[in-house]
Amino acid sequence: METISIIVLPVIVLTIIIYGFSKKIDIYSSFLKGVTEGLKICLEIFPCIIAMIFAVNILSSSGIIDFLFAFAKPILKKYSLSTDILSMSFFRPISGNASLAILNNIFKTFGPDSFMGRIASTIQGSTDTTFYVLTLYFGSVGIKKTRYALKVGLFADLIGIISSFIIVYLFFGL
């Protein structure tokens, strides 16, 4: 298997070069044009990504999220849950890295095979980083009016989070 993985990339590159020669395409110019367009897109979306990273760091470092979810501690305690699961659910649509950090903390505290670990893993797999996706993809092609994309994306995340709780309760109980 290791030999195959070493060979695959050069074979793909060689296939592209042979195809380009057979169609009489200037491969080097096409490559440079693609690199130039890629760098332009990176420069266009870079400020959006930096702003999002900055906002997530402020939210997670300030303790505001813990303060907001403090009211839910007694309710969550009845179901053997921690407010970490709410923090992860809050950060998941915003930042994949922030939600992974919280997931890692849940694994360290409760264990990956614990009830909390299972719910957190299911949330991680059944939701998406909606704000990141909208920023990256819509920003890269210059779409300013997102219409219903944000509402639908956040609704899908909410359904994924609720479904995660229900499915883990059904399969694993408390």
C-alpha positions as CSV (number, residue, x, y, z in Angstrom):
1,M,0.0,0.0,0.0
2,E,2.9,2.4,0.8
3,T,4.3,1.8,-2.7
4,I,1.0,2.6,-4.3
5,S,0.7,5.9,-2.4
6,I,4.3,6.9,-3.4
7,I,3.5,6.2,-7.1
8,V,0.0,7.7,-7.4
9,L,0.9,11.4,-7.4
10,P,3.7,11.2,-10.0
11,V,1.4,9.1,-12.2
12,I,-1.3,11.7,-12.0
13,V,1.1,14.5,-12.8
14,L,2.6,12.6,-15.7
15,T,-0.9,11.8,-17.1
16,I,-1.8,15.5,-17.0
17,I,1.5,16.4,-18.8
18,I,0.9,13.7,-21.5
19,Y,-2.7,14.8,-22.0
20,G,-1.6,18.4,-22.3
21,F,1.0,17.5,-24.9
22,S,-1.5,15.4,-26.9
23,K,-4.0,18.3,-27.0
24,K,-1.2,20.8,-27.7
25,I,-1.8,22.9,-24.6
26,D,0.9,25.2,-23.2
27,I,1.0,23.4,-19.8
28,Y,3.4,25.8,-18.1
29,S,1.3,28.9,-19.0
30,S,-1.9,27.1,-17.8
31,F,-0.2,26.2,-14.6
32,L,1.0,29.8,-14.0
33,K,-2.5,31.1,-14.8
34,G,-4.0,28.7,-12.2
35,V,-1.5,29.6,-9.5
36,T,-2.2,33.3,-10.1
37,E,-5.9,32.9,-9.8
38,G,-5.5,30.7,-6.7
39,L,-3.3,33.4,-5.0
40,K,-5.9,36.1,-5.9
41,I,-8.6,34.1,-4.3
42,C,-6.5,33.5,-1.2
43,L,-5.9,37.3,-0.9
44,E,-9.6,38.0,-1.3
45,I,-10.7,35.6,1.5
46,F,-7.8,36.1,3.9
47,P,-9.3,39.1,5.7
48,C,-12.6,37.2,6.2
49,I,-10.9,34.2,7.7
50,I,-8.6,36.4,10.0
51,A,-11.7,38.3,11.2
52,M,-13.5,35.0,12.0
53,I,-10.5,33.5,13.8
54,F,-10.1,36.8,15.8
55,A,-13.8,36.7,16.8
56,V,-13.7,33.0,17.9
57,N,-10.6,33.6,20.0
58,I,-12.2,36.6,21.8
59,L,-15.4,34.6,22.5
60,S,-13.6,31.5,23.8
61,S,-11.0,33.4,25.9
62,S,-13.4,35.9,27.4
63,G,-15.5,33.3,29.3
64,I,-18.8,34.8,27.9
65,I,-19.9,31.4,26.6
66,D,-19.4,29.8,30.0
67,F,-21.4,32.6,31.5
68,L,-24.2,32.3,29.0
69,F,-24.6,28.5,29.5
70,A,-24.3,28.6,33.3
71,F,-28.2,28.6,33.6
72,A,-28.3,25.2,31.9
73,K,-26.0,23.4,34.5
74,P,-28.8,22.0,36.7
75,I,-30.8,20.8,33.7
76,L,-27.7,19.2,32.0
77,K,-26.6,17.6,35.3
78,K,-29.9,15.6,35.4
79,Y,-28.9,14.0,32.1
80,S,-25.2,13.5,33.0
81,L,-24.1,16.2,30.7
82,S,-21.7,19.2,31.0
83,T,-22.0,22.7,29.6
84,D,-19.0,21.8,27.4
85,I,-21.5,20.1,25.1
86,L,-23.4,23.4,24.7
87,S,-20.2,25.3,24.1
88,M,-19.2,22.8,21.4
89,S,-22.7,23.1,19.8
90,F,-22.3,26.9,19.8
91,F,-18.8,26.9,18.3
92,R,-19.4,24.1,15.7
93,P,-21.1,26.4,13.1
94,I,-18.5,29.1,13.6
95,S,-15.1,27.3,13.9
96,G,-14.1,23.7,13.3
97,N,-10.9,24.2,15.3
98,A,-12.7,25.6,18.3
99,S,-15.2,22.8,18.3
100,L,-12.4,20.2,17.9
101,A,-10.6,21.8,20.9
102,I,-13.7,21.5,23.0
103,L,-14.2,17.9,21.7
104,N,-10.6,17.1,22.8
105,N,-11.3,18.6,26.2
106,I,-14.5,16.4,26.5
107,F,-12.5,13.4,25.6
108,K,-9.8,14.2,28.2
109,T,-12.4,14.9,30.9
110,F,-15.0,12.2,30.2
111,G,-13.4,9.8,27.8
112,P,-14.3,9.1,24.2
113,D,-16.6,6.2,25.0
114,S,-18.5,8.1,27.6
115,F,-22.0,9.4,27.1
116,M,-20.6,12.9,26.7
117,G,-17.9,11.7,24.3
118,R,-20.4,9.9,22.1
119,I,-22.8,12.9,21.9
120,A,-19.9,15.3,21.2
121,S,-18.5,13.0,18.5
122,T,-21.9,12.7,16.9
123,I,-22.4,16.5,16.9
124,Q,-19.0,16.9,15.4
125,G,-19.9,14.5,12.6
126,S,-23.4,15.6,11.9
127,T,-22.9,19.4,11.8
128,D,-20.9,21.7,9.7
129,T,-18.9,24.9,10.1
130,T,-21.6,27.0,8.5
131,F,-20.1,30.5,8.9
132,Y,-16.7,29.3,7.7
133,V,-18.2,27.6,4.6
134,L,-20.3,30.7,3.8
135,T,-17.3,33.0,4.3
136,L,-14.9,30.9,2.3
137,Y,-17.1,29.8,-0.6
138,F,-19.3,32.9,-1.0
139,G,-16.4,35.2,-0.3
140,S,-14.2,33.5,-2.9
141,V,-16.6,34.0,-5.7
142,G,-17.9,37.4,-4.6
143,I,-21.4,36.6,-3.6
144,K,-22.8,39.4,-1.4
145,K,-26.4,38.3,-1.0
146,T,-26.5,34.9,0.6
147,R,-30.4,34.9,0.7
148,Y,-31.4,31.9,2.7
149,A,-28.0,30.1,2.9
150,L,-27.2,31.2,6.5
151,K,-30.7,30.4,7.8
152,V,-30.8,27.0,6.2
153,G,-27.3,26.2,7.2
154,L,-27.9,27.1,10.9
155,F,-31.2,25.3,10.8
156,A,-29.4,22.2,9.5
157,D,-26.9,22.5,12.3
158,L,-29.6,22.7,14.9
159,I,-31.3,19.6,13.5
160,G,-27.9,17.8,13.5
161,I,-27.4,18.8,17.1
162,I,-30.9,17.8,18.3
163,S,-30.6,14.5,16.2
164,S,-27.3,13.8,17.8
165,F,-28.8,13.9,21.3
166,I,-31.8,11.8,20.3
167,I,-29.7,9.1,18.4
168,V,-27.1,8.8,21.2
169,Y,-29.9,8.5,23.8
170,L,-31.7,5.8,21.7
171,F,-28.5,3.8,21.0
172,F,-26.6,4.1,24.2
173,G,-29.1,5.4,26.8
174,L,-27.7,7.2,29.9
